[in-house]
Amino acid sequence: MLAAYEIVIGLEVHVELHTASKIFCSCPNHFGAEPNTNTCPVCLGLPGSLPVFNQNALELALRAALALNCRINHFSRFARKNYFYPDLPKAYQISQYEFPLAGNGHLAVYKNGELVRNVNIERLHLEEDAGKLLHDEGHASSYVDYNRCGVPLIEIVTGPDLRSPEEARLFLETLRRTLLYTRISDCKMEEGSLRCDANISLRPWGAEKLGQKVEIKNMNSFKAVQRGLEYEAKRQAEILAKGGRVSQETRRWHEDEGVTSEMRSKEQEQDYRYFPEPDLPPLVVDEILLGRIRRELPELPLPRYRRFINDYELTPYQAEVITSDRDLADFYEETVKIYYEPQKVANWLLGDVLKMVKQAAGEINETPFTPAHLAELLKLVDGEQISGRTAKEVLEESFNSGKMPAAIVKDKGLGQISDRDELEKVVDTVLHENETAVHDYQEGNKKAVAFLVGSVMKATRGKANPQLVTALLEKKLTGNK
Ligand SMILES: [Zn+2]
């Protein structure tokens, strides 16, 4: 049924800006404080209080707008969006309406190095967040926490450009990665610092006119966005296939049941009675400010991905994983700067190092292990001062303690034995103690040598240089004995 229709999706994304204080008052802006402790007369909407704009919110919003290739409006204005709900003590939200901060941008979405869609960013504006209602199960009343009131937000609105639920998820992941690079927010969907509503409609293939759209809310993870939209596309296709009409409404996604249900219909849609905010002057962005923000913008994930493939000859997979996180990409480049072995650094970083970061359930820059540590470790391996096996042991200790690899090797006597005379003694002992294996070898079972190499490694606690051991053994076993 679904195959008969083209899916059209547009997203509205809210992102909390990580300023130190709120957008119109000096209350701290951080997640997880005791309810109603980060509040003051301004964000509680008490009569007579006046908002004062936090300039830092503007700078972060501009950074996001530039990263999304938006045109910046040098003049924009705040507006009051009026609605009555317990999470909003003023009974209006300060937002932007007629004159948003930025618009006309675009963000390219790629999958496995292939362009999926270039998505238009229709507008990007600044606004304040509302409070949070807490519903206690089995309790008749709800609680309200105003800590989130006045937390600065940007709202990003895309064009109706996405053509499948998967594309919507990929766009959101790309957006998150891009915004994380600009360090304007931690973009955590589970904590609500990145939130996404979607408009979805269906139309027959080839039709130009858009179908009736339905707004979907309460999708609280990337997976939920895809699943919610998949469900909704199917629901609409079934209605249309029966000759029915999709009604204009807002629906809520229920993650556990895997369905959407009606929240409010067109008749219940609010009229927000927007009007210009009289207590705040217009926002003016001059060229000096914009120039500075532009200069401070970091290299973004996509150009960095391409550069890593070109400059370091990484595979698309390696480049994608490393550039997916700005700190990881910085760690990689710092290490390569100290020790120019791009492929080896990538292998170790994506293998053992990342595994340990995951085990520690942290971020790469939260550990005492630095690019200098990794570079030193690789030098020890390449210089054959330690074996690959010992290197893993050294890495683990260095990762946990922050001690430099060379110091660990020295203190623990882990240096690889490449001394011919010293190894020869061990080899002789092993040959003497394993006559059966020697006999097998001489009878033509060449595999017996592996057992003997293993015995030497064991006797030296893994410190023997395995190539040298093999050479010594073969020499002694083949007639020179
Ligand atoms: Zn406040």
Residues whose N, C-alpha, C, O or C-beta is under 5 A from the ligand:
A	BS01	ZN	C25 S26 C27 N38 T39 C40 V42 C43
